[in-house]
Amino acid sequence: MAAPTPIDLPQRPGDFPAAFARAWATREGAAIAALFAEDTEFVNVTGLWWQGRAAIARPHDYALKSFFASTTLRPGRIATRHLGEDHAVVRCRFHMTGQRAPDGSAAGPRQTILIFVLQRTAEGWQAVSAQNTEVMPGQETYVAQDGISTANYRKL
């Protein structure tokens, strides 16, 4: 694989979400992949499990040049937990606007929580694993019944 797109790795774990948003704004999948270790893993919002930098770069590049081409990704709440001196877990609620629906119309805003497992390198903090979870306000779980949909079992 070619060298990843140059991007500055953050010097503090809590700065990783901002670096991810900056990489997103380049519209280059390789810029996002450059934030990750070569042997990394990434589980996307629909459960696709990508292994390795190239496997992260390809689908991000496609999405950022098509249905995410006009999106803005903004970090919100960030929580950092250090696991010793050289490892940390960072959770961030991201807010996204500007997505296009399959028919080309404007889609509504979304929120996700991305969890990054980070490792300190000589260049800065790099992700060794990540998982993205869609935020579904007011819902408790999903139900598989004639497709999959959200569900809230509580009587409000």
C-alpha positions as MATLAB code, in Angstrom:
seq = 'MAAPTPIDLPQRPGDFPAAFARAWATREGAAIAALFAEDTEFVNVTGLWWQGRAAIARPHDYALKSFFASTTLRPGRIATRHLGEDHAVVRCRFHMTGQRAPDGSAAGPRQTILIFVLQRTAEGWQAVSAQNTEVMPGQETYVAQDGISTANYRKL';
ca = [
       0.000    0.000    0.000;
       1.166    3.542   -0.709;
       2.157    5.727    2.203;
      -0.829    7.280    3.948;
      -1.737   10.894    3.287;
       0.373   13.055    5.610;
      -1.610   14.265    8.581;
      -0.448   15.437   11.966;
      -1.215   12.991   14.734;
      -2.545   14.668   17.875;
      -0.137   15.157   20.767;
      -2.871   14.527   23.378;
      -5.507   11.755   23.266;
      -8.369   14.210   23.804;
      -7.382   16.024   20.606;
      -7.951   12.917   18.482;
     -11.627   13.695   17.637;
     -10.668   17.122   16.253;
      -7.948   15.463   14.142;
     -10.536   12.969   12.868;
     -12.901   15.832   11.928;
     -10.064   17.653   10.119;
      -9.218   14.483    8.194;
     -12.930   14.084    7.328;
     -12.977   17.635    5.955;
     -10.189   16.797    3.466;
     -12.614   14.412    1.698;
      -9.745   11.918    1.414;
     -10.121    8.440    2.874;
      -6.337    8.201    3.090;
      -6.298   11.199    5.463;
      -8.621    9.363    7.844;
      -6.633    6.138    7.504;
      -3.412    8.020    8.323;
      -4.731    8.500   11.869;
      -4.775    4.707   12.322;
      -2.091    2.075   12.815;
      -1.376   -0.136    9.814;
      -2.926   -3.198   11.543;
      -5.920   -1.324   12.965;
      -9.573   -2.361   13.106;
     -12.632   -0.132   12.608;
     -16.270   -1.142   13.057;
     -18.519    1.317   11.248;
     -22.005    2.445   12.230;
     -23.703   -0.447   10.383;
     -21.370   -3.104   11.777;
     -18.975   -3.416    8.834;
     -15.653   -4.525   10.308;
     -12.635   -3.174    8.452;
      -9.146   -4.456    9.176;
      -6.079   -2.494    8.145;
      -5.469    1.036    6.946;
      -6.373    0.313    3.308;
      -9.704   -1.211    4.364;
     -10.497    1.992    6.269;
      -9.352    4.321    3.486;
     -11.391    2.781    0.619;
     -14.956    3.055    1.985;
     -14.284    6.430    3.611;
     -12.898    7.763    0.322;
     -15.989    6.543   -1.562;
     -18.431    7.981    1.012;
     -16.616   11.315    1.336;
     -16.721   11.783   -2.412;
     -20.378   10.775   -2.783;
     -23.127   10.824   -0.136;
     -20.897   12.499    2.495;
     -19.367   15.003    0.008;
     -21.085   18.020    1.599;
     -21.034   16.896    5.220;
     -19.714   18.733    8.213;
     -18.514   16.578   11.096;
     -18.281   18.374   14.432;
     -16.959   16.847   17.667;
     -19.155   17.314   20.727;
     -18.715   15.767   24.160;
     -15.359   14.027   24.587;
     -14.324   11.625   27.360;
     -10.773   10.308   27.735;
      -9.608    7.411   29.877;
      -5.884    6.764   30.108;
      -4.780    3.136   30.233;
      -1.232    3.705   31.396;
       1.171    6.157   29.792;
       0.953    4.915   26.212;
      -2.694    3.892   25.716;
      -6.039    5.643   26.048;
      -9.704    5.236   25.164;
     -11.415    8.314   23.756;
     -15.160    8.556   23.247;
     -16.647   11.405   21.231;
     -20.186   12.326   20.276;
     -19.987   13.603   16.712;
     -22.646   15.743   15.033;
     -22.953   15.416   11.258;
     -24.942   17.521    8.813;
     -25.065   17.655    5.025;
     -25.513   13.976    4.146;
     -27.395   13.149    0.932;
     -30.120   10.497    0.875;
     -30.000    7.750   -1.793;
     -32.438    9.766   -3.960;
     -30.121   12.796   -3.808;
     -32.266   14.808   -1.423;
     -30.922   16.328    1.779;
     -30.828   13.940    4.727;
     -31.320   15.127    8.286;
     -28.611   15.635   10.886;
     -27.105   12.642   12.659;
     -25.215   11.948   15.851;
     -22.823    9.104   16.487;
     -20.481    8.133   19.266;
     -17.067    7.046   18.085;
     -14.828    5.104   20.447;
     -11.113    5.216   19.667;
      -8.497    3.018   21.324;
      -5.270    4.988   21.010;
      -1.602    4.203   21.310;
       1.185    6.760   21.754;
       3.768    6.715   18.963;
       6.840    8.886   18.356;
       4.682   11.061   16.047;
       1.678   11.351   18.389;
      -1.460    9.407   19.307;
      -2.689    6.896   16.736;
      -5.829    4.722   16.733;
      -5.384    0.962   16.940;
      -9.146    0.341   17.032;
     -12.376    2.303   16.578;
     -16.103    1.657   16.706;
     -18.933    3.940   15.608;
     -22.432    3.782   17.134;
     -25.460    5.685   15.849;
     -27.285    7.715   18.511;
     -31.043    7.072   18.381;
     -32.619    9.483   20.904;
     -35.477    8.011   22.942;
     -34.798    4.438   21.787;
     -33.563    1.492   23.826;
     -32.623   -1.129   21.265;
     -33.209   -2.493   17.787;
     -35.782   -5.118   16.836;
     -35.422   -7.473   13.874;
     -38.974   -7.908   12.616;
     -39.701   -7.353    8.918;
     -36.351   -5.579    8.722;
     -34.685   -3.851   11.608;
     -36.074   -0.866   13.451;
     -35.548    0.977   16.704;
     -37.711    0.253   19.709;
     -38.558    1.771   23.071;
     -40.186   -0.670   25.495;
     -41.013    1.920   28.137;
     -44.426    3.532   28.289;
     -43.808    7.253   28.215;
];
